[in-house]
Amino acid sequence: MQDSTTTHLNVLVVGQALEHAGSLLEELGDRVAVQTASSIQEAEFIQERSPIDVVLVTPSALNAFQIHQSAHATDAAIEQASQGICVVDHNGDFVWASPKMLKFPESIQKRVGELCRDAISWAEEGEFDLPSHLRGRHFTVEEDGLTFEVHVTPVTDKAHNIIQVSAVVWDATQKRRLQRKLDAINKAAKELVSLDVDQIGKLDTQGRLDVLEEKIIKYTHDLMNFDSFTVHLLDPKTNRLELVLSTGMPSNVNEIPIYARPDGNGICGFVAASGKSYLCCDTSKDSRYITGIESGKSSLSVPLLLHDKVIGVFNVESDQVTAFTEDDRQFAEIFAGHIAIAIHILNLLDSERHKTTGRIQGDVSEEISGPLNDMLTDVATLIDDYIGHDELRSRLNEISDNGARVRDAIKSMTETQPGVIDRRRSRKSVRHDPVLEGRSILVVDDEDIIRDTVSDVLKGFGCEVRSAQDGDIAIKILAEKPFDLVLSDIKMPNNNGYEVFAAAKERNANCPVILMTGFGYDPNHSIVRARREGLAAVLFKPFKVEQLLGEIRTAIKSATSAS
């Protein structure tokens, strides 16, 4: 009795092999299942439809069987190849074409045939003792918005006569589109970091911020097709990501404080901490995601890198799942790098203007003070020499007094200004001003000299002034009582200028707020954000007392007329 666990062997016998293996197969009996094929083609048919363990073939047919199997494998490889392959005759007609080639548009097939026909002409013109005529040539074909790359190679016989031309063709449409987009981004990036000297030189810090913001929004929308995005800059002192730019995002996007930490601070915090891009395909399945736009379904966040140092994060959101591709990530990284450079250039411009001003003033003082002192010494000598000539001595004294005033003015100009010019006015007695008198004003600045000077000036006009040295204290004071006006620096410890602005508006929506800032980039974009929400004015340090008073008067009058 046969063992039920015996494994059958599936044997395929091709052609006359059965005559040689018949006795062996009889001895194996029920342990083998035999199928026969009279030809190689029939054997292939059987192999495709049933599992075969052993193929028996005569030595004379073995070589043909192997060739056929090899050709079959080659056909399968050609079928799966991403390129189209064809062989073309002298007339430009296909002698043979792979299935992939035949799937290309007819216009592309026709153009490939023409290129192959032309290739025969230029190949036959070559010198046969040189191999150059046998080398292939490369072409780019564009038809109906599609781009194809074509590599054409002559096919010769043993006598080097050209008999046909082979061509390998592949669809490069997507690659070309990506290259064009990359070229466009690089061109836009040059515009982004190209801050026209004539234009920028005439603008103050806020004007420069506006130019940069306009460029970033334009190119992000036009080239990247991103409509909802934010730019955060990293404050190195606090390690907090401050909102610089927001478009297409909710107004409360910055209510949740975000720090550059890998955990507990959303995707942007992770990107800032790691310096790595982050592609969130589905926000509902990502624990790091912090709600941005309403119904946000996916996001893309890339670091702003400057010399491999993270200075911020560029974050984009979409209401579609898997809205961003790997190509988007790469393009966003490139674009974000140029944003970082543009911000850095803006910083350098403002810092350099501040430094250059001091340097020029110092040079002027050095060049003028020496000769001026010599002149004053000579005038004093002449006065002593002309005793008895009262009229002449009087004129010389006037010259001496004027020279001394020039010398003192230059010295005053080159001294570091704390932010308020012409501080002597603050020491004068109280002056009557119907707009300012009796007004309650909160002054917020972390620099004692600015806070005290501004307070003295305002008290000199009858204002009731309270002061705070940081944003946290200012917000607590605002919670205690309303004010007629708030004057706050932008960059301070704890809460910044925008947060003071927001607290003042929450306490009293009609309370005018004026922000102060020195040269340099506003790291949390307080000015732009506050302007959209009713900021009264901006003072760029150093400012004159009359400028300070003028802005305060205007703000109070506007608030009074509006209420």
Order of alpha helices (4+ residues) and beta strands (2+ residues): beta-alpha-beta-alpha-beta-alpha-beta-beta-alpha-alpha-beta-beta-beta-alpha-alpha-alpha-beta-beta-alpha-beta-beta-beta-alpha-alpha-beta-beta-alpha-beta-alpha-beta-alpha-beta-alpha-beta-beta-alpha
